[in-house]
């Protein structure tokens, strides 16, 4: 499958205005480390301590990494990145462009990613999420994730304070 040319999400306002004329968003495997700069910029819109380009390059080159991108009209709208070990995987990050958050596309992205992991032999998926991230908690619950623990003070927030990470697990098999 050929990959669309990458553009950047500052054009989200234009995309939302022309929404009726655009093709449906779709999810595709993300294996090109050349997308690392775009992933890092998108990641920085969602996290107080974003990962840099080199971290994404390294992760995308690892055989244990599984990544999927959400594309629409040639624009990277979001991505999810996991690491697999034996029959388990950990979702490392899920990010959507600011202009498309809240529109249900995270469900499409996560559903496709979890289906891929199941097909790759993953039986159990783990993740961590900020306890105050209500949209993410709702998304993960919708996909069968349940809280199994907590890590107090795990996440650094933009204001310098710390937030608790909830550890969650879903069974795919």
Secondary structure, DSSP 4 states (H G I P E B T S, - for coil): -PPPPPB-GGGHHHHHHTGGGSPPPEEEE---GGGHHHHHHHHHTT-TT---HHHHHHHHHSTTEEEEEEEETTEEEEEEEEEEETTEEEEEEEEE-GGGTTSSHHHHHHHHHHHHHHHTT--EEEEEEETT-HHHHHHHHHTT-EEEEEEEEEEEPTTS-EEEEEEEEEE--
